[in-house]
């Protein structure tokens, strides 16, 4: 398992991260414990969660359950110092969390204390802002994204306030490093500028969607990652399961994410299904599992700190973990490049 630096923090993480978004809904506590055990045995000691989770489906009843399950596992296994735990504070529109209020210094302090309690730990390794207050182009919002209504001064003031409270939490030993999620290049640079100008905590990573079907990080963000040491934590590297090939031909497996969350978060378009089928065919032509190929390709990207995968079954987990050692041939990489030109922005 390749080990990567977590920004400039001095911390390191494996190049694969176990996503826990479905623990408490699709994945039972018993199965979640088994997944965490197996992942740690295979060198994946990095778990990503959020105060908003569980999802698939999302409801007030299961909000926070992912953190609770991880907390019970930590209490049982007694391995806290052997794992890296990342979680997130929710922002505006998360109806089940603080009545959908924005991220503020007060909400961050509240959220950290609640997450620590659920996780049954004294510290969080990586604390992330789940999405910016001002809005963003992720979650399929790129088609209507418009930044012209943003107040630059208000955004800068908010960033200063957030970094100061995060700095206080670092000083108090409650968090070790900070990251962003669903952010833009400009937003990330504003955080970095505030750090440089005022000596505030430095962002280590940005957790954004990235996969063979969604490559928004390839241009400006890739340049930022290189020069500023802010690596990508890619979520949905299998495009919500579409890159596994299981939805080919209009098939909708019972209990799958597509069956529970219709449209898979706006990903399940005609062009995306065609692209996913093409990538699956390429993988199979070379004797590869489509999911394994998709994950292994993510790990070839120079800006990748860690790819966050989720699994429902032991077989899916095995494929994901095996991807860490999968070397893609020149022929496979050339095939992927050709398909990207054919399907550049499928959803």
N, C-alpha and C positions, 0 to 999 in steps of 0.2 A: 504494500500500500504506500503510494507516494505521499510524503508529508510536505505540506505547504505552509509558508509563513502567513500569519494573519495580519496583513498590513505591516505596519511598523511597530506593532505591539510587543514583539518578542515571543508571542504565543504561536503555536503551530497547530495545524489541523490536518486530518487525512483528506485526500482529494475527493472522497465521497462522504456525504452527510446523510444520516437517516432522518427523513422528514416524518413528522408525527401528526400531521394534519388530520388524518382519519382515525387516529387512536381514540376510541370512545364511541365511534359510530360504526364504520365498516370493519374496524379492527378492535376486537375485544381486549380487555385487559390481559387475559391469559396469553393471547396471541401477541400482544404488544410486548409483554415481558420476554417472550421467546424471540421476537425480532431484535430487541435490544441486546439480549444475551448473545445471539448469533452474530450480530454486527460487531460487538466488542471483541468477540473471539477472532473475528476476521480483520481486526484492525480499524474498524469504523467506530471510533469512540466519540463521535461528534453528532449530537442530536439537535434538531431545530424544531421549535414549537412557537406558540404565541398565546397571549391571553385570550384571543378570539377563538382559538381552536377548542373543540373538534368541529370539523365540517363534514360535508358529504353524508347527510345534509346538515346545514347549519341551523341551530335553534338555540333559544335561551337555555333550554334544559341541559345541553351538553357544552355550553360555553365554559371554557376553563378545564374541561375534562382531560385534554391532552397533557397539560401541565400536572394535573393531579396524578395521572397514571405514571408519568415519569418520576414524580415525587415518591410514589409508593415503591417503584422499582429501585430508586436510589436508597430508600430506607431499608429495603430488603437486602439488596446486594452489597451495601456498604462500600461502594466504589466511587464515591463522589469525586475524589481528587484524580481519578483515572479517566474521567469523561469531560468533554467540553459541552456545555449547555448553552444554547442560543435561544432567546425568546424575544418577544416584541410587544410594544405598547400600541394599542389600537387607536385610531383617530376618528375624525368626523364621519358620521354615517354608520358606525358600527352600533346598531340599535340596542344590542344586548349588553353593551359595555358603557357604563356611565352615561346612559341615555343618548348615546351617539355623539357625545361632545368631542371637540377638537383636542389635539395634543397640546397640553400646557405644562408648565413646570409643576403645577399641583397634580395634574393627572398622571404625570410621569412618576412622581413620588408615590402616589397611591398605587399605581400599577405595579411598581417594583416591589412594594411591600406585599401586595396580594400574590404576585408571582412567586416570591420567595416562600411564602406560606404554602402555596400549592405544591411547589417543587420540593419542599422540605429540605431546603438548603440555606446556607448563610450568604451565598454569593451567586451571581449569574456571570458566566464567562463573557458572553457577547450579548449586549442589549441593543435592540434595533427599533427604529421608528417604522411602523408597519407601512405607512404611506404619508405623504406630506399633506398638511392642512390646505394648501393652496390648490390642490388638484394635480393631476399627472396624466400621462397618455397610456398608462398600462391598463390591464383588464379590458382590452379592446376599445379603449377610449381614444386611440390615436386618430380615429376617423372624424372625430368632432373636436379634438383638443384645440384650445385657444388660450394662450397665455396673456393676451393683451389686457385682461381685466385685473391682473395681479398688481399689487402695490409693492414695489421694490423695497421701499423703506420698511414696510410692515414685515415683509419676509425676512429681511436682514435682522430686524429687532427680535423676531421670533426665534431665529437660529441662535442668536446670542443668548437668549433666555434659556433655550433648551440645552445648549452646550454647558452653560454655567451649572444648571441643576444636575446634569449628567456628571460634571466634574466633581460636584459635591458628593454624589453617590459613589464615584470611584474612590475619592478620598476616604469615605466611610467604609470602604471595602465591600460594598454591596454589589457592585458590578466591576468587571475587569477591563472591558473594551466596549466600544460602541460601533454601531453600523447603521446603515440606511436600508430602506426597502421601497421598491416601487418609486424610485427617484429618477430624476433627470440629470443630464450632464451639468447644466447650469446650477441646479440645486446642490449637487454634490460639490461643485467648485465653491459655492458660497459657504458651505460648511468648512471647507479646507481653508478658505481665506480668513474666516473668523478665527480659526485655530492659529494660523500664522500671525495674524495681527494682534491677538490678545492672549496667546498662550493657553487657549482652551483645549479640551480633549480632542484628539484627532480621530476622524472616521477611519475605520480599518477596512470595511467592506461595504458593498452594496448588494442587496439581495433582490434581483430582478428576474423576470421570466427570460429563459433562454433555452432554445432547442433547435433541432434541424428545421422546424417549422416557424420559429420566431427568433430572428437573429438581429434584434435591435442593438445589441451590444457591440456589433462588429466594427463600427466606424468610430464616431467621436468618443464613445465610452471606452473603446479599446485603447485609444490614445491616452485618455485620462488614467486608465488602469495602469498603463505602462509607466507613465511619467510620475504619477502620484502614489503608486503602491496601494491603490484601492482596488482589491481584487473582486471578482464577481462570485457571489454565491447564487448559482442558478437554480431557480425553482421551476417546476414543471419541465424537466429535461426530456420527459417522454410525452409532452403535450397532453397531459391529462390522460395518458394511456393510449392516445391515438397512434403513437409511433410503435406500439407493440404489434400492430396489425390486427388487433382483436375486433375492430369495428369494420373490417373490410366487407364489402358487399352488402352493406346496410345491416349487418348483424349487430344485435344489441344484447350482449351477455347479461343474464340476470345477476343483479347485485353489483354490476360494474358502476364506475363513476358516471358513465354516460347514461345509464338507466336511472340513476338517482338524481343527478343534476343534469337535466335536459340541456343539450347543446354544449356541455362541457365548458361552461364559462365563455360561450361565444366562439369557441375554437372549431366546432364541428360544422364547417362549411363545405360546400361541394368541392372547392379547390383544395382545401386542406385534406379532405378524405382522399382525393386523388394523389396528392403529394405523399401522404402517409403510406398509401398502397405502393407507390413507386419506391420509397425508401425501404419498405418491408421486402419488396421483391428483390431489390439490390442485395439486401442482407442475406436472404435465403439463397440467392444465386451463388453466394460465396460461402455458404455453409454456416452462416452466423444467425444468432437469434436477433430479431429486429430491435428488441429493447436493449440488448447488450451492445449492438452496434451504435445505437443512438447515444447511449451513455458513454461508451468508450470514445466516440467522436467528441463529445463535450470536453472530455479530459485532455484532448489534444490542443485545446484552445489556449493561447499564451496568457490570457487574462483570467483563467479559471482558478479560483482558490479552492472551491469545492462545489460539486454538483449534488443538489439535494433531491434524493429520490424517495418515493414512497412505495410500499408494497402491501398487498392484501393477503397474499398466500406465501408459504415457505418457498415455493418454486420461483415466484417472482423475486423474492428477496435473494435467492441464490444467484439468479441471472444478474441482478444488479451488482452484487458483491463481486462476481466473477469479472465484471466489466473493468475493474481496476487493473487487471492483468491482461486485458485483451489488447493486442496490437493490431491495428488496422493496416492492411496492405496498401501499397501505392495504388493498386487497381480500385480498391474500395474507396479510398480518399478521392480519386479522380471521378468515380461514379457519383459520390456525394456532391462534389463541386459542380458536376454537370446538372444534377437534379436541382441544385440551388438556383442555377441560372434559369431553369425551366419553371420553377415554382418559387420565385424570390420572396413573395409576401402572401402566403396562402390564406392567412386569416388576420 
